[in-house]
Amino acid sequence: MKFVFASDTLKGTISSTRAASILEEEAMRVFPRVECARLAVADGGEGTVDAVVASLGGTRIEASVADPLGRPVEASYGMLPGNRAVIEMAAASGLPLLMHAERNPALTSTYGTGQLVFHALHNGATEVTLAIGGSATNDGGMGAMRALGVRFLDSTGGELEGTGADLGRVGRIDLSGLDPLATRASFRLLCDVDNPLLGPRGATRVFAPQKGATPQQVEGLERGMESYARVLERTFGRAADQPGDGAAGGLGVAVRLFLGATSVRGIDWVLDVVGLDQALLGADLCVTGEGHADAQSAHGKVVSGVASHCKRAGVPCVAVVGGMDSGALGLVDLGVDVLVPTVIDCGDVAEALAHAERNYRLAAARVFSLMALGQRLSD
């Protein structure tokens, strides 16, 4: 038999790579001669760099950059064979880098994300994949572009820092200093949202409150973003009105217009890069999973992505999940044959997290023990 293991990280407890190792150990305990293929996977958000570096034999590169408020922070990105870089913007510009009281999208910037891109380009990258999600910013991508040499000028010609508060002050954009390496490289944006830059579903109104903006700030940031969008249209001769332009506080529109980036679904790109379809050839079972399965799991997450590939390949799919609610049952229609939660005892969340690996191993053991029982019954 051949089993494929492709689980997401169970956030805060078990990495994708560790989950695959546990599954293999428990599978071989029950089926000593089974062939196992282990893939580290992610959905294009947190964990993407780890997944592709582990799967493709890349390396992690450390860099000292600016956090959302401009303070020094150590971040890293992945360098893959073929001069390809993979960057998670959350490593430099993520909301978890700030304490709750520090969250203020009028003051934050994506400058550190731009520094990571700059570092990768000058480290030889000719293709850059940018995974977005979890940002603390609403600056229209100005900070990131400033780190690459673009200047945002006010009405008097003074250069702006590129925070959210500067959106409405931009009068002109000077592209003459854009790093030549950026103009020669190709860029890809991993994006699972189709929010526009402006309006009720735009970057500011939907996401800024999650980043600490008050209702009054939301209105001011929206007006600033409207003004910024007009300057972008004058500069590039194209409107800032494409689906996904509002991703990561407007970073989506910046990488599209300034860097010519193409946008793809994160889970599709990761599963293609790590070779899931090839691994499923001749497989008898695939085990996937995530920390908590719910209604959102069906929308661009690892379990739904892996399950859909399994369904096309005709391979049974089991999802081992940290927890689940009734909304997770929608995954059955997408190709998940069985959902197996790891937590079987009554207890609080802290206890479940403290014993996450033990619980995961027990769940894996249940899966393969039931398979062995089914095999004996069918003999």
Backbone torsions as a table, in degrees:
resi	resn	phi	psi	omega
1	MET	NA	158.0	177.5
2	LYS	-130.8	126.6	177.4
3	PHE	-114.5	143.6	175.3
4	VAL	-115.7	130.9	180.0
5	PHE	-115.8	119.2	-176.3
6	ALA	-145.7	76.2	-177.6
7	SER	-104.8	147.2	172.0
8	ASP	-70.7	166.0	170.7
9	THR	-64.1	139.0	169.2
10	LEU	-91.3	96.3	-163.9
11	LYS	-49.3	131.9	176.2
12	GLY	81.0	-2.4	-176.5
13	THR	-132.9	-65.2	-171.5
14	ILE	-124.4	127.1	178.3
15	SER	-74.3	163.4	176.8
16	SER	-59.1	-42.4	-179.6
17	THR	-65.3	-42.4	179.8
18	ARG	-66.8	-39.4	178.3
19	ALA	-58.6	-44.2	179.2
20	ALA	-62.8	-37.6	179.5
21	SER	-65.2	-43.9	179.4
22	ILE	-63.5	-43.5	179.3
23	LEU	-59.9	-42.6	-179.8
24	GLU	-64.9	-42.6	-179.9
25	GLU	-60.2	-44.8	-178.2
26	GLU	-72.9	-34.7	177.8
27	ALA	-64.4	-44.0	-176.8
28	MET	-73.5	-22.2	174.9
29	ARG	-66.6	-37.2	-178.7
30	VAL	-91.0	-37.0	-178.7
31	PHE	-124.3	83.7	-171.0
32	PRO	-58.7	-25.0	-175.6
33	ARG	-103.7	12.6	-178.0
34	VAL	-71.0	144.8	173.3
35	GLU	-93.0	129.5	-176.4
36	CYS	-119.3	133.0	173.2
37	ALA	-113.4	121.1	-176.7
38	ARG	-107.9	125.2	177.8
39	LEU	-123.8	131.6	170.1
40	ALA	-86.6	128.0	-176.1
41	VAL	-134.0	164.4	177.0
42	ALA	-156.8	172.4	-176.0
43	ASP	-102.3	13.1	-178.2
44	GLY	97.7	-1.0	175.8
45	GLY	-109.2	-134.9	179.2
46	GLU	-57.3	134.0	178.5
47	GLY	94.2	-4.5	-178.0
48	THR	-64.2	-45.3	-180.0
49	VAL	-60.7	-47.1	179.7
50	ASP	-57.9	-43.2	-175.6
51	ALA	-64.7	-49.6	-175.1
52	VAL	-74.1	-33.0	176.7
53	VAL	-65.0	-42.8	-179.9
54	ALA	-66.6	-38.4	-175.9
55	SER	-78.0	-33.3	-172.6
56	LEU	-107.3	1.9	178.1
57	GLY	73.1	33.8	177.5
58	GLY	-83.9	-170.1	179.3
59	THR	-131.9	152.1	174.5
60	ARG	-91.5	133.5	179.2
61	ILE	-113.2	127.4	180.0
62	GLU	-91.6	145.2	177.5
63	ALA	-150.2	143.0	175.4
64	SER	-92.4	118.0	-175.6
65	VAL	-133.8	-175.3	179.7
66	ALA	-94.2	138.5	174.5
67	ASP	-80.0	-178.0	-176.0
68	PRO	-57.3	-24.4	179.5
69	LEU	-103.0	9.7	175.3
70	GLY	89.4	6.1	179.2
71	ARG	-85.9	152.0	-179.8
72	PRO	-64.2	138.6	175.7
73	VAL	-147.5	143.5	176.6
74	GLU	-87.3	124.5	-179.7
75	ALA	-131.6	169.4	179.3
76	SER	-144.2	161.8	175.6
77	TYR	-142.1	172.8	-178.1
78	GLY	-106.4	136.4	171.0
79	MET	-110.2	125.1	-176.6
80	LEU	-109.3	161.6	175.4
81	PRO	-54.7	146.4	-180.0
82	GLY	86.4	22.4	177.8
83	ASN	58.6	40.6	178.3
84	ARG	-107.9	135.1	177.8
85	ALA	-115.1	144.3	174.3
86	VAL	-123.9	125.6	-174.3
87	ILE	-127.4	131.8	170.7
88	GLU	-99.2	118.5	-178.0
89	MET	-62.8	-26.8	-178.8
90	ALA	-63.9	-21.5	179.3
91	ALA	-63.3	-29.5	-178.8
92	ALA	-114.5	-31.9	-171.6
93	SER	-124.2	25.0	-174.9
94	GLY	-85.4	151.8	179.2
95	LEU	-60.3	-36.5	179.6
96	PRO	-63.8	-12.7	178.5
97	LEU	-77.0	-9.7	-178.2
98	LEU	-113.1	144.8	169.1
99	MET	-71.1	159.9	-175.1
100	HIS	-56.6	-40.9	-177.6
101	ALA	-70.1	-16.4	-178.4
102	GLU	-88.6	-9.7	-174.7
103	ARG	-71.5	116.2	-178.2
104	ASN	-160.7	98.7	-175.5
105	PRO	-67.2	-7.0	172.8
106	ALA	-76.1	-22.2	-174.9
107	LEU	-108.1	-13.2	-174.8
108	THR	-89.6	162.0	-175.1
109	SER	-147.1	154.0	175.7
110	THR	-91.0	17.3	-176.3
111	TYR	-54.0	-42.5	-178.9
112	GLY	-63.1	-34.4	175.8
113	THR	-63.7	-43.0	176.5
114	GLY	-61.8	-36.3	177.8
115	GLN	-64.4	-38.2	176.7
116	LEU	-64.0	-41.5	177.2
117	VAL	-62.5	-45.6	178.5
118	PHE	-57.7	-46.3	-178.9
119	HIS	-61.1	-44.1	-179.3
120	ALA	-64.3	-42.4	179.4
121	LEU	-61.6	-42.8	-178.8
122	HIS	-80.9	-2.9	172.9
123	ASN	-98.8	8.2	174.9
124	GLY	104.2	1.1	-178.5
125	ALA	-69.6	131.3	174.4
126	THR	-113.1	-6.4	174.8
127	GLU	-136.6	126.4	-177.1
128	VAL	-123.5	125.4	174.1
129	THR	-108.4	124.2	-175.1
130	LEU	-111.4	113.9	177.4
131	ALA	-92.0	120.5	-177.7
132	ILE	-108.7	164.1	-178.5
133	GLY	138.3	142.7	177.9
134	GLY	72.6	25.0	-176.3
135	SER	-75.6	154.3	176.5
136	ALA	-102.0	13.4	-165.1
137	THR	-120.2	158.8	174.2
138	ASN	-149.5	51.7	-173.0
139	ASP	-106.7	9.9	-179.1
140	GLY	66.4	16.6	-178.8
141	GLY	78.2	8.0	-178.3
142	MET	-60.1	-43.2	-178.3
143	GLY	-58.5	-47.2	-179.1
144	ALA	-61.8	-40.6	-179.1
145	MET	-70.4	-33.5	176.1
146	ARG	-61.5	-39.1	179.6
147	ALA	-65.2	-19.8	178.8
148	LEU	-98.9	6.8	173.0
149	GLY	106.1	-1.9	178.0
150	VAL	-77.7	142.3	178.3
151	ARG	-113.3	131.3	176.8
152	PHE	-107.9	117.5	-170.5
153	LEU	-111.6	144.4	175.8
154	ASP	-86.4	-172.5	-174.0
155	SER	-65.7	-20.0	179.5
156	THR	-97.5	-0.3	-178.4
157	GLY	92.4	1.3	178.7
158	GLY	-76.0	144.0	-178.5
159	GLU	-82.1	136.5	-179.7
160	LEU	-95.1	156.0	179.9
161	GLU	-75.8	-25.9	177.5
162	GLY	90.3	30.1	173.7
163	THR	-88.4	175.3	178.0
164	GLY	-58.9	-35.3	-179.5
165	ALA	-66.4	-18.4	-178.1
166	ASP	-87.5	-7.9	-174.5
167	LEU	-52.3	-49.2	-176.7
168	GLY	-76.1	-6.5	-177.9
169	ARG	-97.6	-6.8	-177.9
170	VAL	-71.7	122.1	177.9
171	GLY	-108.0	-28.0	-177.6
172	ARG	-155.0	149.0	178.9
173	ILE	-117.8	125.8	-179.7
174	ASP	-101.9	110.3	-178.0
175	LEU	-92.4	-2.2	-171.3
176	SER	-63.6	-25.5	-177.9
177	GLY	-95.0	4.9	-179.5
178	LEU	-57.7	128.8	-176.5
179	ASP	-53.0	124.6	179.6
180	PRO	-56.6	-30.7	178.7
181	LEU	-64.6	-32.0	178.3
182	ALA	-69.7	-32.8	-179.6
183	THR	-75.2	-21.4	-178.5
184	ARG	-96.1	-18.7	-178.6
185	ALA	-83.7	161.1	173.4
186	SER	-103.5	144.7	-175.9
187	PHE	-126.1	143.7	178.0
188	ARG	-131.1	135.4	178.6
189	LEU	-110.2	122.3	174.2
190	LEU	-87.1	110.4	-170.2
191	CYS	-141.6	124.5	-179.5
192	ASP	-110.2	10.9	176.1
193	VAL	-117.4	150.3	179.8
194	ASP	-115.2	23.1	-178.2
195	ASN	-65.5	135.7	175.3
196	PRO	-73.6	177.0	179.8
197	LEU	-73.2	-38.3	-171.4
198	LEU	-120.6	165.4	171.5
199	GLY	94.4	-172.5	-175.8
200	PRO	-59.6	-28.9	179.4
201	ARG	-105.4	13.7	-174.2
202	GLY	-79.9	179.0	-176.6
203	ALA	-54.9	-43.9	-172.4
204	THR	-78.7	-52.1	-173.5
205	ARG	-67.5	-32.7	-178.1
206	VAL	-84.9	-45.3	-168.2
207	PHE	-104.6	-27.3	-175.8
208	ALA	-59.2	-38.2	178.2
209	PRO	-60.6	-32.0	178.5
210	GLN	-69.9	-17.2	-177.1
211	LYS	-103.0	11.3	174.2
212	GLY	104.7	3.2	-178.1
213	ALA	-75.3	135.5	172.8
214	THR	-77.9	163.4	177.2
215	PRO	-54.1	-38.8	178.4
216	GLN	-66.1	-41.3	178.2
217	GLN	-64.5	-38.3	178.9
218	VAL	-56.9	-44.3	-179.6
219	GLU	-65.2	-41.3	179.2
220	GLY	-67.2	-40.2	178.4
221	LEU	-67.0	-36.4	178.5
222	GLU	-65.7	-42.7	177.2
223	ARG	-62.5	-40.9	177.9
224	GLY	-63.6	-40.3	179.6
225	MET	-66.2	-35.9	176.7
226	GLU	-62.2	-43.8	178.6
227	SER	-65.0	-43.0	179.0
228	TYR	-61.0	-41.3	-180.0
229	ALA	-62.0	-37.5	178.4
230	ARG	-66.1	-37.8	178.1
231	VAL	-67.4	-39.7	176.9
232	LEU	-60.2	-42.1	-179.3
233	GLU	-65.3	-39.5	177.0
234	ARG	-65.2	-37.1	-175.3
235	THR	-73.5	-42.2	-172.7
236	PHE	-106.6	-9.4	-178.3
237	GLY	69.6	18.4	178.6
238	ARG	-135.7	145.2	-178.3
239	ALA	-79.0	147.5	177.2
240	ALA	-90.5	67.8	-172.1
241	ASP	-135.4	23.4	-178.2
242	GLN	-88.5	148.0	174.0
243	PRO	-56.6	134.8	-178.7
244	GLY	92.7	-10.6	178.4
245	ASP	-61.2	-27.0	-178.5
246	GLY	-86.0	0.7	-179.0
247	ALA	-62.1	140.5	177.0
248	ALA	54.1	46.5	176.6
249	GLY	65.8	29.2	178.7
250	GLY	95.9	0.8	174.7
251	LEU	-60.9	-29.5	179.0
252	GLY	-57.3	-45.9	-179.2
253	VAL	-68.9	-33.3	-178.5
254	ALA	-67.4	-47.5	-178.2
255	VAL	-69.8	-26.6	177.1
256	ARG	-71.9	-48.3	-175.0
257	LEU	-81.3	-44.7	-176.6
258	PHE	-77.7	-35.6	-171.3
259	LEU	-114.9	-3.7	178.9
260	GLY	67.5	30.8	-176.5
261	ALA	-70.8	146.9	170.3
262	THR	-99.8	151.1	-176.8
263	SER	-112.1	133.6	178.1
264	VAL	-136.4	159.0	175.7
265	ARG	-68.7	131.5	-175.4
266	GLY	-59.0	-48.0	-176.3
267	ILE	-63.6	-38.5	-179.8
268	ASP	-63.5	-43.2	-179.0
269	TRP	-65.5	-45.9	-177.3
270	VAL	-62.9	-46.7	-177.7
271	LEU	-65.1	-32.1	176.1
272	ASP	-69.6	-44.6	-177.3
273	VAL	-64.3	-40.9	-176.7
274	VAL	-83.3	-6.7	173.1
275	GLY	80.1	41.7	-179.1
276	LEU	-62.3	-45.3	-177.0
277	ASP	-59.8	-40.0	178.1
278	GLN	-65.9	-39.6	-179.9
279	ALA	-65.8	-30.2	-178.0
280	LEU	-76.4	-13.6	179.9
281	LEU	-61.5	120.7	179.4
282	GLY	76.9	7.3	-177.8
283	ALA	-79.1	149.0	177.2
284	ASP	-99.1	-19.2	-176.8
285	LEU	-161.1	145.8	170.5
286	CYS	-126.9	133.6	176.0
287	VAL	-114.3	124.7	177.8
288	THR	-123.5	-167.9	178.4
289	GLY	160.7	175.6	179.0
290	GLU	-161.8	176.6	-176.6
291	GLY	-66.6	-45.5	179.7
292	HIS	-145.5	122.2	-179.4
293	ALA	-95.5	127.8	178.4
294	ASP	-150.2	-164.2	-176.6
295	ALA	-61.7	-30.3	-179.4
296	GLN	-71.6	-18.7	-177.8
297	SER	-62.2	-22.4	-178.5
298	ALA	-80.8	-4.9	-173.3
299	HIS	-116.3	87.7	173.0
300	GLY	72.9	17.2	178.9
301	LYS	-96.7	170.3	-174.4
302	VAL	-60.6	-47.7	-175.3
303	VAL	-59.9	-46.9	-179.4
304	SER	-66.1	-37.7	179.5
305	GLY	-65.6	-47.9	179.2
306	VAL	-63.8	-42.8	-178.5
307	ALA	-61.4	-40.1	-179.8
308	SER	-65.5	-37.4	176.1
309	HIS	-66.2	-40.8	178.2
310	CYS	-63.1	-40.9	-179.4
311	LYS	-61.3	-43.6	178.9
312	ARG	-65.6	-34.0	-177.8
313	ALA	-86.2	-7.2	-178.3
314	GLY	71.5	29.8	-178.4
315	VAL	-106.7	125.9	177.0
316	PRO	-57.5	142.9	-175.5
317	CYS	-127.8	126.4	175.1
318	VAL	-113.7	136.5	177.1
319	ALA	-112.7	115.7	174.2
320	VAL	-96.4	115.0	-172.2
321	VAL	-123.3	149.4	178.7
322	GLY	-61.3	-41.9	177.7
323	GLY	-157.2	170.7	-178.9
324	MET	-158.6	159.1	169.8
325	ASP	-128.5	-176.8	-173.8
326	SER	-63.4	-24.4	179.3
327	GLY	-64.2	-20.7	-178.5
328	ALA	-71.2	-16.0	-177.6
329	LEU	-64.6	-19.1	175.9
330	GLY	-63.1	-18.8	179.0
331	LEU	-67.6	-22.9	179.9
332	VAL	-62.3	-37.8	179.1
333	ASP	-68.6	-20.2	-177.1
334	LEU	-92.5	-6.6	177.2
335	GLY	127.5	-2.4	176.3
336	VAL	-79.9	122.8	-179.2
337	ASP	-85.5	-35.3	-177.9
338	VAL	-143.7	135.9	173.1
339	LEU	-107.1	126.3	-178.0
340	VAL	-124.3	105.7	176.2
341	PRO	-75.7	147.4	-177.8
342	THR	-81.3	-28.9	-174.2
343	VAL	-89.0	121.0	-178.8
344	ILE	-118.8	-11.5	178.7
345	ASP	-100.1	155.2	171.8
346	CYS	-74.3	138.6	-179.6
347	GLY	172.7	174.2	-178.9
348	ASP	-89.6	172.8	-176.5
349	VAL	-63.0	-40.7	-179.0
350	ALA	-58.9	-40.8	179.3
351	GLU	-66.6	-41.1	179.3
352	ALA	-62.7	-42.1	179.0
353	LEU	-67.1	-37.2	-178.8
354	ALA	-65.6	-28.5	-178.0
355	HIS	-114.9	30.5	-173.6
356	ALA	-59.8	-45.1	-176.2
357	GLU	-68.9	-40.9	176.5
358	ARG	-59.4	-46.5	-178.9
359	ASN	-64.3	-38.5	-179.9
360	TYR	-65.4	-42.3	179.7
361	ARG	-63.5	-41.3	178.5
362	LEU	-63.4	-38.9	178.3
363	ALA	-65.6	-42.0	177.2
364	ALA	-61.4	-41.6	179.0
365	ALA	-62.3	-39.5	178.6
366	ARG	-62.8	-42.3	-179.1
367	VAL	-58.9	-52.1	-174.2
368	PHE	-75.4	-29.1	175.4
369	SER	-66.7	-41.3	176.9
370	LEU	-65.8	-37.1	176.1
371	MET	-62.4	-42.3	179.8
372	ALA	-64.1	-39.8	176.9
373	LEU	-61.9	-45.9	178.9
374	GLY	-61.2	-37.0	179.4
375	GLN	-65.2	-41.7	179.6
376	ARG	-67.7	-37.8	179.6
377	LEU	-66.3	-29.7	-178.1
378	SER	-84.0	-13.4	-179.4
379	ASP	-72.4	NA	NA
